[in-house]
């Protein structure tokens, strides 16, 4: 239930060719670790560059968050748990941004959201 809210499944339909494309939870996992390459594989070249910039910003925010956590908590159990949550959140956010950019690109190319 929470996973469906954070990582929704999208189905895109192309009206003139009856083609469809599905982006599901596996796409988020692939996008989280490949980032701009996932967007590039969908032939969205400019959005891949935008995702590269977003990935750099997300990584910078993650590194900053880890730095603050280490400074405040050191190697305590709470610090270790917060570091784990920060790394997992940073990776998940990278996937969410990449999938949303692909969604935007498909909608701009004339695909429509299906159900």
C-alpha positions in Angstrom: 0.0 0.0 0.0 2.8 2.5 0.9 4.9 1.2 -1.9 2.1 1.8 -4.4 1.8 5.4 -3.1 5.5 6.1 -3.3 6.1 4.2 -6.5 3.0 4.3 -8.7 2.7 2.2 -11.8 2.2 4.1 -15.1 0.7 2.7 -18.3 1.1 4.8 -21.4 -0.9 4.3 -24.6 -0.1 5.5 -28.1 -3.5 6.1 -29.7 -2.4 5.9 -33.4 -0.4 2.7 -33.1 -2.0 0.8 -30.3 1.4 0.5 -28.6 1.6 0.7 -24.8 4.4 1.1 -22.3 4.3 0.1 -18.6 6.5 1.6 -15.9 6.2 -0.4 -12.7 8.1 -0.9 -9.5 11.0 -2.7 -11.3 11.4 0.4 -13.4 12.0 2.4 -10.2 14.6 0.0 -9.1 16.4 0.1 -12.4 16.1 3.9 -12.5 17.4 4.3 -9.0 20.7 2.6 -9.8 21.1 3.7 -13.5 19.7 7.2 -13.3 20.2 9.1 -16.5 20.9 5.8 -18.4 17.4 4.7 -17.7 16.0 8.0 -19.1 18.4 7.7 -22.1 17.2 4.2 -22.8 13.8 5.7 -23.4 15.3 8.0 -26.0 14.6 11.1 -24.0 18.0 12.8 -24.5 17.5 16.2 -23.0 15.6 14.8 -20.0 18.6 12.4 -19.5 20.8 15.5 -19.2 18.3 17.0 -16.8 18.3 13.8 -14.8 22.1 13.9 -14.7 21.9 17.3 -13.1 19.2 16.2 -10.7 21.3 13.1 -9.8 24.3 15.3 -9.0 22.1 17.5 -6.8 20.5 14.5 -5.0 24.0 12.9 -4.4 25.2 16.2 -3.0 22.2 16.4 -0.7 22.8 12.9 0.4 26.5 13.5 1.1 25.6 16.7 3.0 23.0 14.7 5.1 25.5 12.0 5.9 28.0 14.6 6.9 25.5 16.3 9.3 24.5 12.9 10.7 28.1 11.9 11.3 28.9 15.2 13.0 25.8 15.1 15.2 25.6 11.4 16.1 29.0 9.9 15.5 29.1 6.1 15.5 26.1 5.6 17.8 23.3 3.2 16.9 21.0 6.1 16.1 23.6 7.6 13.8 24.1 4.3 11.9 20.3 3.9 11.5 20.0 7.5 10.2 22.8 6.9 7.8 21.1 3.8 6.4 17.8 5.7 6.0 19.6 8.6 4.3 21.4 6.3 1.8 18.2 4.4 1.1 16.2 7.6 0.7 18.7 9.1 -1.6 18.7 6.0 -3.9 14.9 5.9 -3.9 14.6 9.6 -4.7 17.0 9.2 -7.6 14.6 6.5 -9.0 11.5 8.6 -8.4 13.0 11.6 -10.2 14.1 9.5 -13.2 10.7 7.8 -13.6 8.9 11.2 -13.3 11.1 12.6 -16.0 10.3 9.6 -18.2 6.6 10.1 -17.5 6.9 13.8 -18.4 8.8 12.9 -21.6 6.2 10.4 -22.7 3.3 12.8 -22.1 5.1 15.5 -24.1 5.5 13.0 -27.0 1.8 12.4 -27.3 1.4 9.3 -25.2 -1.5 9.3 -22.9 -1.9 7.8 -19.4 -3.8 4.5 -19.6 -5.4 2.4 -16.9 
